[in-house]
Amino acid sequence: MSPRQNFDKALYALKQDILRMAGLVEQAIYESVEALMRKDVSLAAQVIMGDETIDELYLEIESKIIKLIATQQPMAKDLRIVVTGIKILLSLERMADHAVDIARATMCLSSRPFKVDVVDYIPQMAKLARQMLKDGLDAYVNDDIEKAQKMCAGDDEVDYIFAKVFRELMSCMRKDPDTVTECSYLLYVNRYLERVADHATNIGEAVVYLVTGERKELN
């Protein structure tokens, strides 16, 4: 096998590793919100413990990327492929951290029923953010700039819900001081999901850079 073939094989393996990590991250986001809505402490604990697997995979992929740079010294499009891998890897790791943050909030809220209706918007935000992640990765696999740009437009919808939830939670706290603890944790959750969508947008921007070599903000 020629050096070029070996390098192409390594780049393909890198992409598969990133997709494997993305699958774990998407599952963590889903399960963290499910745990919150069901007040399921055991599922929340599972998300928290599962982050160790994601972190280990992150370090494994990072080591492979460093080795690729050191041994292959990629240039032009090859270099963009490697750099894009790093960007996506970082975004995925941060998304996983936010899933853990949501799971920890669940632990703090598990002993009391929800008093605010606004909590129903949280699964909607999570669903949008997860779809953005899936579409961003599909754009990554297929070098699809159009899909990356279209996916990033979904961030506007997430931001709209974020602002709505923020306003309503603040209103609830003013009207009923007994909801302050609950609303405070939900404000954090609201922020974590908004950040997940932002990181999904970063993946779309990385795809545009991969294909064109241009750095563009899409949100």
C-alpha positions as CSV (number, residue, x, y, z in Angstrom):
1,M,0.0,0.0,0.0
2,S,1.4,3.4,-1.0
3,P,2.0,6.3,1.5
4,R,-1.0,8.1,0.0
5,Q,-3.2,5.1,0.4
6,N,-2.1,4.8,4.0
7,F,-2.9,8.4,4.6
8,D,-6.3,8.2,3.0
9,K,-7.1,5.2,5.1
10,A,-6.0,7.1,8.3
11,L,-8.2,10.0,7.3
12,Y,-11.2,7.7,6.7
13,A,-10.6,6.1,10.1
14,L,-10.5,9.5,11.7
15,K,-13.9,10.4,10.3
16,Q,-15.4,7.1,11.5
17,D,-14.0,7.7,15.0
18,I,-15.5,11.2,15.1
19,L,-18.9,9.8,14.0
20,R,-18.7,7.2,16.7
21,M,-18.0,9.8,19.3
22,A,-20.9,11.9,17.9
23,G,-23.3,9.0,18.4
24,L,-22.4,8.8,22.0
25,V,-22.7,12.5,22.5
26,E,-26.1,12.6,20.8
27,Q,-27.3,9.8,23.0
28,A,-26.0,11.6,26.1
29,I,-27.9,14.8,25.2
30,Y,-31.1,12.8,24.6
31,E,-30.8,10.8,27.9
32,S,-29.9,13.9,30.0
33,V,-33.2,15.6,28.9
34,E,-35.2,12.4,29.3
35,A,-33.8,12.1,32.8
36,L,-34.7,15.6,33.6
37,M,-38.3,15.4,32.4
38,R,-38.9,12.0,34.2
39,K,-36.9,13.0,37.3
40,D,-34.9,9.8,36.7
41,V,-31.9,9.9,38.9
42,S,-30.5,6.6,37.7
43,L,-30.6,7.7,34.1
44,A,-29.0,11.0,35.0
45,A,-26.2,9.1,36.8
46,Q,-25.8,6.9,33.7
47,V,-25.2,10.0,31.7
48,I,-22.6,11.3,34.1
49,M,-20.7,8.0,34.3
50,G,-20.9,7.6,30.5
51,D,-19.0,10.9,30.1
52,E,-15.8,9.0,31.1
53,T,-16.2,6.8,28.0
54,I,-16.6,9.9,25.8
55,D,-13.6,11.6,27.4
56,E,-11.5,8.5,26.8
57,L,-12.5,8.4,23.2
58,Y,-11.8,12.1,22.8
59,L,-8.2,11.6,24.0
60,E,-7.8,8.6,21.8
61,I,-8.9,10.5,18.7
62,E,-6.9,13.5,19.7
63,S,-3.7,11.3,19.9
64,K,-4.4,10.0,16.4
65,I,-4.8,13.5,15.0
66,I,-1.5,14.6,16.6
67,K,0.2,11.5,15.2
68,L,-1.2,12.2,11.7
69,I,0.1,15.8,11.8
70,A,3.5,14.7,13.1
71,T,4.1,11.8,10.6
72,Q,2.2,13.0,7.5
73,Q,2.7,16.8,7.6
74,P,-0.5,17.3,5.7
75,M,-0.9,20.3,3.4
76,A,-3.8,22.1,1.6
77,K,-7.1,20.0,1.6
78,D,-5.5,17.3,3.7
79,L,-4.6,19.8,6.4
80,R,-8.1,21.2,6.4
81,I,-9.5,17.7,6.9
82,V,-7.3,17.2,10.0
83,V,-8.0,20.7,11.3
84,T,-11.8,20.2,10.8
85,G,-11.5,17.0,12.7
86,I,-10.0,18.8,15.7
87,K,-12.7,21.5,15.5
88,I,-15.5,19.0,15.4
89,L,-13.9,16.9,18.2
90,L,-13.8,19.9,20.5
91,S,-17.4,20.8,19.8
92,L,-18.5,17.3,20.5
93,E,-16.6,17.1,23.8
94,R,-18.2,20.4,25.0
95,M,-21.7,19.1,24.0
96,A,-21.1,16.0,26.1
97,D,-20.0,18.2,29.1
98,H,-23.3,20.1,28.8
99,A,-25.3,16.8,28.8
100,V,-23.5,16.0,32.1
101,D,-24.4,19.5,33.4
102,I,-28.1,18.8,32.6
103,A,-27.9,15.4,34.3
104,R,-26.4,17.1,37.4
105,A,-29.3,19.6,37.4
106,T,-31.7,16.7,37.4
107,M,-30.1,15.3,40.5
108,C,-30.9,18.6,42.2
109,L,-34.5,18.8,41.0
110,S,-35.4,15.2,41.4
111,S,-37.0,15.5,44.8
112,R,-39.8,18.0,43.9
113,P,-42.5,18.2,41.1
114,F,-42.2,20.9,38.5
115,K,-44.2,24.0,39.2
116,V,-43.6,25.8,36.0
117,D,-45.1,25.0,32.6
118,V,-42.1,26.4,30.7
119,V,-40.3,23.1,31.3
120,D,-42.2,21.6,28.4
121,Y,-40.1,23.8,26.0
122,I,-36.9,22.0,27.1
123,P,-37.5,18.8,25.1
124,Q,-38.3,20.9,22.1
125,M,-35.0,22.8,22.4
126,A,-33.1,19.5,22.8
127,K,-34.8,17.9,19.8
128,L,-33.8,20.9,17.6
129,A,-30.2,20.9,18.9
130,R,-29.9,17.1,18.3
131,Q,-31.2,17.5,14.8
132,M,-28.7,20.2,14.1
133,L,-25.9,17.9,15.3
134,K,-27.1,15.1,13.1
135,D,-27.4,17.4,10.0
136,G,-24.0,18.9,10.7
137,L,-22.4,15.5,10.8
138,D,-24.2,14.5,7.6
139,A,-22.9,17.6,6.0
140,Y,-19.4,16.6,7.3
141,V,-19.6,13.1,5.8
142,N,-20.8,14.4,2.4
143,D,-18.9,17.7,2.2
144,D,-22.3,19.3,1.9
145,I,-22.0,23.1,2.3
146,E,-25.7,23.7,1.5
147,K,-26.8,21.4,4.3
148,A,-24.3,22.9,6.7
149,Q,-25.6,26.4,6.0
150,K,-29.3,25.3,6.2
151,M,-28.6,23.4,9.5
152,C,-27.1,26.5,11.1
153,A,-30.2,28.4,10.4
154,G,-31.9,26.2,13.0
155,D,-29.9,28.0,15.7
156,D,-32.2,31.0,15.3
157,E,-35.1,28.8,16.3
158,V,-33.2,27.5,19.3
159,D,-32.3,31.1,20.3
160,Y,-35.9,32.1,20.0
161,I,-37.0,29.4,22.4
162,F,-34.1,30.2,24.7
163,A,-35.2,33.8,25.0
164,K,-38.8,32.8,25.6
165,V,-38.0,30.3,28.3
166,F,-35.6,32.8,30.0
167,R,-38.3,35.5,30.1
168,E,-40.9,33.1,31.5
169,L,-38.7,31.7,34.1
170,M,-37.7,35.1,35.3
171,S,-41.4,36.0,35.5
172,C,-42.2,32.9,37.5
173,M,-39.5,33.7,40.0
174,R,-40.9,37.2,40.5
175,K,-44.5,36.0,40.9
176,D,-43.7,33.0,43.2
177,P,-40.5,33.0,45.3
178,D,-41.1,29.3,46.0
179,T,-40.1,28.5,42.4
180,V,-36.7,30.3,42.6
181,T,-34.7,27.1,43.2
182,E,-36.4,25.2,40.4
183,C,-36.3,28.1,38.0
184,S,-32.6,28.7,38.7
185,Y,-31.7,25.2,37.7
186,L,-33.9,25.4,34.6
187,L,-32.3,28.6,33.6
188,Y,-29.0,26.7,33.6
189,V,-30.5,23.9,31.6
190,N,-31.9,26.4,29.1
191,R,-28.4,27.9,28.7
192,Y,-26.8,24.5,28.3
193,L,-29.1,23.5,25.4
194,E,-28.6,26.8,23.7
195,R,-24.8,26.2,23.9
196,V,-25.3,22.7,22.4
197,A,-26.9,24.3,19.4
198,D,-24.1,26.8,19.2
199,H,-21.5,24.0,19.1
200,A,-23.6,22.3,16.4
201,T,-23.3,25.5,14.4
202,N,-19.6,25.4,14.9
203,I,-19.6,22.0,13.2
204,G,-21.4,23.5,10.2
205,E,-18.9,26.3,10.0
206,A,-16.1,23.7,10.2
207,V,-17.7,21.9,7.2
208,V,-17.7,25.1,5.2
209,Y,-14.0,25.6,6.0
210,L,-13.2,22.0,5.1
211,V,-14.8,22.3,1.6
212,T,-13.9,26.0,0.7
213,G,-11.0,26.9,3.0
214,E,-13.0,30.0,4.1
215,R,-13.9,30.8,7.7
216,K,-17.5,32.0,7.9
217,E,-19.8,32.6,10.8
218,L,-23.2,31.0,10.0
219,N,-25.2,32.0,13.1
